[in-house]
Amino acid sequence: MSDHNSPDAAATRTSGLAARRLIGDLSVSPLCLGGNVFGWTAGESASYDVLDAYTAAGGNFIDTADVYSGRRHGVEGGMDSETVIGDWMAARGNRDDVVIATKVGALPERKGLSAANIKAAADDSLRRLRTDHIDLYYTHFDDESVEVAEIVSALDDLVRAGKVREVGASNISPERLEASLTVGVDGNGSGSGDRSGGNGSGGPARYVALQPHYNLMSRDTYEGPLAEVAERHGLAVMPYFALAMGFLTGKYRPGSTSQSPRAERASKYLETERGPRVLAALDRVSEAHGVAPATIALAWLLTRSTVTAPIASARSLEQLTPLLALGDVELTPEEAQLLTEASQ
């Protein structure tokens, strides 16, 4: 395990992860590193190792949320993910080199999307992250008790204040997403007025990103009306559960056992007709490329028209290795179609 004060750049080699894609005005790598495990199943030292190796390989896009926390899971010595990331950035002095995404709305003491709560939660996240701005701020779960105009206005205020650069949504219906993208802060849907908002639009800040549940085992959670809204408005899409809670790594097979917190849920995919069919397709394509099934599952997502960067997490360097390999793999149209058909 590497010393916290000396990142082990030799742990990885620079790869295609150094390529960049745009989310509004943000420039990000094609793999977003999930921070949900930091401070929970990955302690501080292991988290630093993973973060160091990911950035050494060219990655710069890190996803977290105010609710991600080992402390809240009752882990002895557990920490909030945002705190781990903030301390790591302070130790490395690399805040300007990474793009940090976090979320509001799910933390029990900061539940919901009222304007006051969004702003208070942002300030809390800024303190934990030890920074003066959040690069990408998502609404974690939609709060239908709040009008979209109030949510958009609150996010717009954060952008104007310089606390947030770009905004996005997660776990939201197609109807509410469409309404959020077309409403003005005056609530009339026009987006007109003399306010010089975020995203360079001259109007209120608008969502530029969407984070849906989407993978080879869960396509209907995104494809269809939600994907149509994202495509129509040019949203950058960052799928979460990109590896289906670990099932698409291939480690869950008949007769296998795992101590992962998600093992029971992931292994249930084996009971479906689709599960074994998808694993067989992943095995075939991964063997052709000489990489792990996880790498291919992520590569398939990058063949989908709206996907900018899938999100995947790793609690160790061993788990991180197949994720980093994504930067060096490009599926042929035939391989992508094989996986698409297997997952139907």
N, C-alpha and C positions, 0 to 999 in steps of 0.2 A: 504494500500500500504506500502511495507516494506521500511525501512530506507536504503538509498544507502550504508551506512557504515556497515550495519548489515544484511546479507542475511538471509532470513527466511527459514531455512532448514526444518522446520516443515511443510512447505507448501506441501511437497510431501514425499513419502517414497521411499527408495531405491528399485529398481525394476530390471527387466531383461534388462533394458537399460544399466546396468553396464557390460553386456556381451560385448565382443570386436570382431571386424572383421578386416581383413587386407586390406589396400589399399597401395600396395607397402610395404614400411617400416612403414606406419602409422597404428595405432591401434585405431579403432573408434567404437562408439556405433551404434546399428542397426537403430537408428533414427537420421537423420541429421536435426538440427534446422535451419530453413530458416530465414535469417536476413533481408529479403527484406522489412519487415514492420518497422524495427527499425529506429527511427527518422522520420518516415512517419506517418502511422496510429497508431503506438505505440510511444508515446513520450519517453523521456529519462527514466523517472521514471518507466513507465510501462515496458519498454524494460529490465531494470535491474531486475524487478520482474520476468519476464519470464526467463531470462538467469539464475538467481539464482535458480529458481525452477527446471529448466531443468538439471542443473549440480548437484543439490542436489539429483535428482532422478537417477543419474548415467550417464547422457548424457555427451558427451565431444566433439561433432562434430558440428561445427557451419559454416554455409554457407552464404557468402555475395558476393558483387561485387562492383567495384568502382562506378558503375552507380546507385546503390540503394541509394536513397536520398529523404527525405521529402522536403529538401530545393529546390530540382529541380522540385518537384511537386507543389511548391508555398505554402507549409504549413508554417504558421507563427510559427517561432521558430523551424522549421524543421532542421534536422541534417543529415549528411551522415551516412549511416549504419556502415561503417568501423570505423568512429569516435566514434559512440556509443559503439561499441564492444571494441575498443581500450581503451577508457576511463574506461569501465567496467572491463576489464582485469587489468588495472593499479590499480583501486580501490580495486580489490579483490586479487591482487598479485598472480594470478593463470595462468599466460601465459603458463607455462609448463604442465598444467593439461588439456588443451583444444587443439583441432585440428582445425585450422582455414583455411577455403577454401575461396578464393576470385577469381575474374575473371578480364580479360582484353579484351578490344576491342569494348565496346559499349558506353563508356563515350564520349559525343560529342567532348570534347577537347583532348581526347586520343583515337580517333576512329581508328580502324583497327589493323592489326597485323604485321606491319613492325617491323624489329628487333629493331630499335631505339625507336619506340613507346612502344613495349612490355617492354623494359628495363626501360624507363622513367615512365611508368604507374606502374610498380612494385615498384619503389622507392616512388612514390606518395602513393600507398597503404600501404607500410611499415610505412610511416610517420603518416598516419591517424590511422593505427592500433597500433601505438606506440610499434612496435616490430622490431626485427632485422631479422626475417624470416617469410615467408609464408609457411604453411605446405603443402597446395595443391593449385596450381595455374592453373586455367582453361583459355583456350581461350574461350571467351564468345560466340562469333559468328564467324564462319570461315570467312576469308577474302581471297577470291579466286584470288584477284589481286596479292597476295604474294605467291611465291613458298613455298611448304611445307618445303623444306630444310632450307629456311631462318627462318621460324617460329621455327622449331625444334632446329636450331642452337642457336637462341636467348634464348629459354627456357633452353637449355643446359648450356649456359653461366651463367644464373641465378642460376642454381643448383650448378655449379662449384664454384660460388662466395659465396655460403652459404646463398643466399637470399631466395631460394625456396628449399623445400625438395622433393616434387613430383609434377608431372604435369598431366593435363587432358584436355579434350576437351568437348565442348558443341555446340549444333546447327551446326553440321557438316555432310556432306554427307558420305555415306558408302565408296565411292571412295576416297575421300580426307582423311578420317580417315585411311583407309588401306594404302594409300601412306605415311601418316605421321608416321605410325608404322613401315614401312619397309625402309624408306629413311635414309641414313647416313648423317651426317652434311656436308660431301663432295658432297652430292646431287646425288650420284650414286646408292643409294639404298642398298649398301652393309653394311653400318654401321661399316665398318672396320676402322682401324687406331689405333694409340697408345694413343689416348686420354682416360683418365679414367673418363668416364661420370657418370651421376647420375643413380639411381635405381639399383646400384650394378651390372650393366651389362658389364662394361668394355668399353662400347661404349657410344654414345651420350645418354642423357636423353631421355626417351620415355614415351609416355602417359601410365599411369596406370589406369586412370579413365575416365569415360564418363558420362556426365549429359544430358540425353535426356528428351524430353517431353513424359511422359508415365504414364498412369493411366487406370482404368477400362473403361473410356469413350474415351480414345485416345490410342488405342493399335497399330494402323498402323503407328504412328509416331516413333515407336521404333522396333516393331516386324518385322521380315523379314531381309533384307540385313544388316541393321545397327546392329541388335542384333547378327547376324551371325559373323560380324567382331569382335564385343565385345567378344563373346564367344571364337572365334578362338584364340584371342590374350590374353585371360584371364583378360580382363579389369573389374575393379570394377565399377558397375553402380549405380548411384544415380539419380533416376527419379525426375524431377521437375514437378510442377503442379500435384503432387501426389494425391491431393484431387480435381482435376478438378475445380480449382478456387473456391472451397468451395461447389460445387454441391454434392460431395460424403460425406459431413457431414450430409446430409439429411435435411438441413434447407430450401432448396428450394423445395417447394411442390406447387401443384396447389392452387392458391389463396394467397400464402404467399408473404410477402413483406420484403425487406431487404435494409439497407442503405449502404451495403458494396460497395466499389469501383468496385468490380467485379460482382456485383449482376446481371446486365443485361446480361453479357456474360454467366455466370453460369446457369441462369434460362432458357437459350435457349436449354439446354439439355433436358428439359421437353417436348420440341416439337418433339423430336426424338422418334422412337420406342424403342431404346435401353435405354434411360434415365429412364423411369418408371420401366422397367424390371430390371435394375441394382439396383435401389432403393429398389425394392421388395426383391431381393436376399440379399442385405445388411441388410435390416430389419430382415429377417429371421435368418441370421447368427448372427447378433449383439444381438438379443434377446436370442439366445441359449447361448451366452457367457456373457450376462449381461453387455455389453459395448456399446459405441456409434457406429453408422455406420462408422464414420471417422476412428476409430481404426481398423475396419475390412477391410476397403479399403486399409489401409497401410499394414495390415497383408497379404493381398492378394499379394501385390507387393513383399513381402519377400518370397513368395513361388515360385517366378520366378527365374529361374536358375542363371541368371547373376546379379541379384539385390543385392547390399551390404547394402544400407541404403536409403530409400526414404527420400525426403526432404519435410518438412511441416513447416509452420510458424504459429505463434499465437501472437495476439496483446494484449492478456490478460491471466491471470491465468485460467479463465473459458475456453477459447479456448485451452489452453495448456493441460488441464486434459485428454481429450480423446487421445491426441497424446502420452502422457506418458504411457497410458495404453497399448500401443503396446508392451512394454517389458514383459507383462504378458499374452499375447495371442498367441496361436499357432493354426492355422487352421488345421482341419483334411483334408485328401486328398479329401474327399467327399465335404466338404465345399468349398475348393479351386476350385474344378471342377464346382460346382454350380455357383460360381461367374464368372468363365471363360466362361461358356456357356451363362450366362445371358449377358455378355459383348460382345458377338460376333456379 
